[in-house]
């Protein structure tokens, strides 16, 4: 499959619960991450992470599916038409 670029936004509603599992998944996919920006809101126990990834659609589905299965995590993806 053709590799495409994607924008992924990850919202973690409970940092204490989901930070480590999210970090582990991001680490496993580090080779595909072109950009990572995080915005922790510790006073609200929330964190937002923005990613730009380069991977095919099957890999993106597996990546976002793993994140989406974690409690306290919401994921949105957009495939860029570049």
Secondary structure, 3 states (H helix, E strand, C coil): CCCEEEEEEEEECCHHHHHHHHHHHHHHCHHHEEEEEEEEEHHHCEEEEEEEEEECHHHHHHHHHHHHCCCCEEEEEEECCC
